[in-house]
Structures are given as C-alpha cells and as structure tokens.
Amino acid sequence: MIQPQLYFRQLLSGRDFAKDNPVARQMLNFVYAIGDRVTGETLLVDPAYAVNDIVDIVEADGMTVTGVLATHYHPDHVGGAMMGYAIEGVTDLLNRCHCPIHVQADEAPWVMRTTGVGANDLKQHDAGDVVIVGGIEIALLHTPGHTPGSQCFLVEGKLVSGDTLFLEGCGRTDLPGSDPELMYSSLQMLSALPDDTVVYPGHMYSASAEAAMVELREDNYIFKPKTRDAWMQYFGGKN
C-alpha cells in the first residue's frame, strides 16, 4: 500500500509522551507533527512538556524536525511557567533542533515573554501566509480571540485548531490578551470551512480526538447563537 505524501501525527500529553508528568496528564494537550514523507521533513505544532520524547517519536518514523508551528503563547503549548510548574517547550527544543518557530506576528511578543526565546528564533507571519514543509503547503489562519495572535493550521482538509476551537466549546476569552468579540469572528471564519474539514483541537476535552466541521456546526454549543450580539450575551468575557 502506497502511503500518502502527507505525514500527520496526533500525540497526546501524558499518554504518548510525558507519561510521568502530572501536569501533562491533567492538561491533555495535543501535539501534532505535520510533514512530507518524501523529504522526511516535519514541523511540530505546540511541542511542550517532554520535547525529547516528541522528537524521538517522529525520528522513529524517519522524520526530521525542521520547524515549529505555534498556535499561541500559553505555556502548555510553547513552554514556560504555569501554576508554579516549569514546562518544557520551544526553548528546550532549540537545544536539540535549531529550527524556526513560526508564530503569528501579533503573538510574537507574548511568545518571547513566556518562553524567553529571542526575536531571531521566530518567523513572524501575517494572516493568510503559507508555510511549506517539503512539498506540503500549510495555510496559516489568524484566529484571534483566545489570544491576540492565535492561529490555526489548515493542511489537506485537516484543521489543527489549537485553543480556538475544541470539539466541545472553544478557548477561554477571559485571559490576558483575550477578546470575546474577536473570538466570535474567528469561530465564524472557521465554521465557513468545507463540511468535510476534519478538526484536530489543542486539548482532548471530549470523548473523540477529531471531528468533521459539519458535525461541530450541529453539535458544538458555541455555534448555537446565530448573531454576534447573541454570542456575546452567552460567551462574552467568560467561557
């Protein structure tokens, strides 16, 4: 059987990596690897908790890490201090793999403050940019709301949605840098994607690990309000 060119893996913290880390088991973060099987290059989405574990997993598949795609600045996605814990992240990854960290431009200062990486370590992007790994094109969708520079990644009908869109609910809008009105606009943009777009969230906050957009429009309560005012009445400022 011929394998597809796209290399795509979904890894769950506390199960597939960082198995002995109590914070990783509690937070249930997903890390993704998106790459090109032909060239052997792959990008990691939100590597955190145990970066060497993650790199070991993709290298066992014959892949080489050539970059990071960061959905947003929170420590459980890119590393830093959280709840009194020091979480591994992109700073630790750079010690093993010298590679660019792709961030949305509005998120860059937040990522630098949270992780301690320098501006030279970041590749800043605008809405609509495309990152190419091998021969695979990944569209960057700017989805502010959870944070100013939250971004999602669309590749061959798969949407890696970070903390913008979960299978049940969406990211919080009462944290530093959050904006509930922008979140509404971002969710509307994502809901307009084709029915068969498969959504892969940033956390396993539901029984399933992925779902089609057509199902989320029907089942996810955040899509029930049909106007901005109605959405703000229910979700503005808290979630």
C-alpha positions in Angstrom: 0.0 0.0 0.0 1.4 3.4 -1.0 1.5 5.9 1.8 0.2 9.4 1.3 2.9 12.2 1.0 1.4 14.0 4.0 2.8 12.9 7.3 0.4 13.7 10.1 0.5 12.5 13.7 -1.6 13.5 16.7 0.2 12.9 20.0 -1.5 13.3 23.5 0.4 14.5 26.5 0.5 12.1 29.4 -0.2 9.2 27.1 2.1 9.3 24.1 4.8 11.5 25.7 5.5 13.0 29.1 3.8 9.9 30.6 5.1 10.6 34.1 4.3 14.3 34.1 1.2 15.0 36.3 0.6 18.4 34.6 0.8 16.8 31.2 -1.7 14.1 32.2 -4.0 16.7 33.6 -3.9 19.2 30.8 -4.3 16.7 28.0 -2.5 18.8 25.3 -2.3 17.5 21.8 1.0 18.0 19.9 0.9 17.5 16.1 3.6 16.6 13.6 2.9 17.7 10.0 5.4 16.8 7.3 6.4 15.4 4.0 7.1 11.6 3.9 9.1 12.0 0.7 11.6 14.6 2.0 11.4 13.4 5.7 10.9 16.9 7.0 8.3 17.7 9.6 7.0 20.6 11.7 5.9 20.2 15.3 2.8 22.0 16.5 3.0 23.2 20.1 5.8 21.0 21.4 5.7 21.0 25.2 6.2 19.0 28.4 8.8 16.5 27.1 10.2 17.7 23.8 12.8 15.0 23.5 10.1 12.4 23.8 8.2 14.1 20.9 11.3 14.4 18.7 12.2 10.7 19.4 8.7 9.7 18.3 8.9 11.4 14.9 12.5 10.4 14.3 11.5 6.8 14.9 9.1 7.4 11.9 12.1 8.5 9.8 11.3 12.2 10.1 13.5 15.2 10.9 12.1 18.2 12.8 12.7 21.3 10.7 10.5 23.8 12.5 7.7 24.6 15.0 4.2 25.9 14.4 2.9 27.7 17.5 -0.8 28.2 17.9 -0.4 30.7 20.7 1.8 31.7 23.6 0.4 29.8 26.6 3.0 27.7 28.5 1.2 24.4 28.0 1.7 24.9 24.2 5.1 26.5 23.9 6.7 26.1 27.4 7.2 28.5 30.3 5.9 28.8 33.9 2.4 27.8 34.7 0.7 27.1 38.0 4.1 27.0 39.8 5.4 24.5 37.3 8.2 24.9 34.7 7.0 23.4 31.5 9.4 22.4 28.7 8.8 23.9 25.3 10.4 25.6 22.4 13.4 26.9 24.3 14.3 23.3 25.1 13.6 22.1 21.6 16.1 24.6 20.2 18.8 23.0 22.2 18.2 19.8 20.1 16.9 21.1 16.8 18.0 24.5 15.5 14.9 25.5 13.6 12.5 28.4 13.2 9.4 28.9 15.3 6.5 30.1 13.2 4.2 32.5 15.0 1.5 35.0 14.1 3.0 38.5 14.2 0.6 39.7 16.9 1.7 36.8 19.1 5.5 37.3 18.8 6.0 39.5 21.9 3.8 37.2 24.0 5.8 34.1 22.9 9.1 35.8 23.7 8.0 36.9 27.2 6.6 33.5 28.0 9.4 31.3 26.7 12.5 33.6 26.7 13.3 32.9 23.1 14.7 35.8 21.0 13.2 37.5 18.0 15.8 35.8 15.8 14.3 32.5 16.8 10.9 33.5 15.5 9.5 33.6 12.0 6.6 36.0 12.1 3.6 35.6 9.8 0.6 37.6 8.7 -2.9 36.2 8.2 -3.1 34.1 5.0 0.6 33.1 4.9 1.6 29.6 3.8 4.4 27.6 5.4 5.9 24.9 3.2 7.5 21.8 4.6 9.0 19.6 1.9 6.2 19.7 -0.7 3.3 20.2 1.7 1.6 23.5 2.0 0.2 24.6 5.4 -2.2 27.6 5.4 -2.0 29.8 8.5 -5.3 31.1 9.7 -5.2 34.0 12.1 -7.9 33.4 14.7 -7.6 36.0 17.5 -9.9 35.8 20.5 -8.3 33.3 22.9 -5.1 35.3 22.4 -4.2 38.2 20.1 -2.2 36.1 17.7 -3.8 32.7 18.0 -3.6 30.8 14.7 -4.9 27.6 13.2 -3.3 25.4 10.5 -5.1 24.0 7.5 -3.4 21.2 5.5 -5.2 18.9 3.0 -8.6 19.2 4.7 -7.2 18.9 8.2 -7.6 21.9 10.6 -5.3 22.0 13.6 -7.4 24.4 15.7 -5.3 25.0 18.9 -7.3 26.5 21.6 -9.5 28.5 19.3 -12.0 25.7 18.6 -12.5 22.5 20.6 -14.8 19.7 19.7 -16.9 20.8 22.6 -16.6 24.5 23.3 -13.9 27.0 22.5 -10.9 28.6 24.2 -11.4 30.9 27.1 -11.9 34.6 26.5 -11.2 36.0 30.0 -7.4 35.7 30.0 -4.7 38.3 29.3 -4.9 39.2 25.6 -8.3 37.6 25.1 -11.2 39.3 23.2 -14.7 37.6 23.1 -15.8 39.7 20.1 -12.7 38.7 18.1 -13.3 35.1 19.1 -16.8 35.2 17.6 -15.4 36.4 14.3 -12.7 33.7 14.3 -15.2 31.0 15.0 -17.4 32.2 12.2 -14.5 32.1 9.8 -13.7 28.5 10.8 -17.3 27.4 10.6 -17.3 28.5 7.0 -14.7 25.8 6.1 -16.0 22.9 4.0 -18.2 20.3 5.7 -15.6 17.6 5.4 -12.8 19.6 7.1 -11.6 17.5 10.0 -10.9 19.5 13.2 -8.0 18.5 15.4 -8.1 20.5 18.7 -5.4 21.6 21.1 -6.7 19.6 24.0 -8.6 16.4 24.4 -11.6 17.9 26.2 -14.1 15.5 24.6 -14.5 11.7 24.0 -13.3 12.0 20.4 -10.0 13.3 19.3 -11.2 14.8 16.0 -14.5 15.6 14.2 -15.8 16.9 10.9 -16.7 20.6 10.7 -20.3 19.6 9.7 -20.7 17.8 13.0 -19.3 20.6 15.0 -21.7 23.1 13.5 -24.5 20.9 14.6 -23.3 19.7 18.0 -20.9 22.3 19.4 -22.9 24.7 21.6 -20.7 27.7 20.7 -22.3 27.7 17.2 -25.9 27.8 18.5 -26.0 31.7 18.8 -26.6 33.0 15.3 -25.6 36.6 15.8 -22.7 38.4 17.4 -25.0 40.0 20.0 -26.4 36.6 20.9 -23.0 35.1 21.2 -21.7 37.9 23.3 -24.7 37.6 25.7 -23.7 34.0 26.4 -20.0 33.9 26.0 -18.7 37.5 26.2 -15.9 37.7 28.8 -16.1 34.2 30.1 -16.4 30.6 28.9 
